[in-house]
């Protein structure tokens, strides 16, 4: 299990380093990632509120 954890940690470090290099090489990509991340969070919020409304509608 320790080997799996070490491998996962190494993979995360390598992936994040590659992402940092890519974002530094293409600065406009940083804006795209931020906008897509914001859109995803808004979508999650929308789904959460809709689910809550459905649950409250069934309970009443």
Backbone torsions as a table, in degrees:
resi	resn	phi	psi	omega
1	UNK	NA	-34.3	179.8
2	UNK	-65.6	-34.0	178.3
3	UNK	-66.3	-38.9	178.4
4	UNK	-65.8	-43.8	179.1
5	UNK	-63.5	-42.1	178.7
6	UNK	-65.8	-40.7	178.2
7	UNK	-64.6	-40.8	178.3
8	UNK	-65.6	-41.2	177.9
9	UNK	-63.2	-42.9	178.5
10	UNK	-63.0	-43.2	179.3
11	UNK	-62.1	-41.7	178.9
12	UNK	-64.8	-39.6	179.0
13	UNK	-65.4	-45.5	-179.6
14	UNK	-65.1	-42.8	-179.6
15	UNK	-65.4	-43.5	-179.7
16	UNK	-68.4	-35.5	176.4
17	UNK	-64.5	-42.8	177.5
18	UNK	-63.8	-39.1	178.1
19	UNK	-66.2	-39.7	177.4
20	UNK	-62.2	-45.5	179.6
21	UNK	-62.2	-42.8	179.8
22	UNK	-64.3	-43.5	-179.8
23	UNK	-67.9	-30.9	176.6
24	UNK	-74.2	-32.0	-179.7
25	UNK	-76.0	-32.3	-178.4
26	UNK	-127.0	86.4	-175.5
27	UNK	-60.3	-32.0	-179.7
28	UNK	-67.1	-23.3	177.8
29	UNK	-65.0	-30.3	178.5
30	UNK	-61.6	-42.1	178.0
31	UNK	-64.1	-41.3	179.3
32	UNK	-61.6	-43.9	179.9
33	UNK	-63.7	-41.0	179.4
34	UNK	-65.4	-43.2	-179.5
35	UNK	-66.1	-44.8	178.7
36	UNK	-64.0	-38.9	177.5
37	UNK	-64.2	-41.2	177.7
38	UNK	-65.5	-42.4	178.6
39	UNK	-62.2	-39.5	178.6
40	UNK	-64.5	-42.0	179.0
41	UNK	-65.8	-38.0	176.9
42	UNK	-64.8	-41.6	177.9
43	UNK	-61.6	-43.7	178.4
44	UNK	-61.5	-41.3	178.3
45	UNK	-62.7	-44.9	179.5
46	UNK	-59.1	-46.7	-179.6
47	UNK	-64.3	-37.6	-179.8
48	UNK	-66.0	-45.2	179.7
49	UNK	-65.8	-42.2	179.2
50	UNK	-63.2	-40.4	178.8
51	UNK	-64.9	-41.4	178.8
52	UNK	-64.2	-41.6	179.0
53	UNK	-64.6	-40.4	177.4
54	UNK	-63.4	-41.7	-179.0
55	UNK	-65.8	-39.5	179.5
56	UNK	-71.1	-33.6	178.8
57	UNK	-67.2	-35.3	179.2
58	UNK	-75.3	-31.8	-176.5
59	UNK	-75.7	-26.3	-176.7
60	UNK	-82.6	NA	NA
